[in-house]
């Protein structure tokens, strides 16, 4: 078991490691953005959508690299909070390949 994340699989695939709070990305020493989380294959960190201005826009968005796609191909992860007819809340998740 991974001592830093007890819910992570033993081989660490799909696990996230938090690097503190605050903004998702900040400039690093090499000029490229540094992330507050570690990207893993077949997993995604989704954050509140700061550009949401209409109800149809996703509440949360993220990016993932999925095994089985061309190496390096990424997909968008969009999450919307919804309510069913019985008043129960649930999450609707859509996945779409990013255009090159």
Number of C-alpha atoms within 10 A of each C-alpha: 11 12 8 11 14 10 12 16 12 12 9 14 12 14 23 19 14 12 11 10 8 8 9 14 12 13 10 10 8 7 8 10 12 15 16 17 17 14 17 17 14 13 17 22 16 16 14 12 15 10 9 12 9 8 8 8 14 21 20 18 20 17 20 22 20 18 12 8 11 9 9 11 15 19 19 18 21 21 21 16 12 12 11 8 6 6 8 8 11 11 12 12 13 13 13 11 15 12 8 5
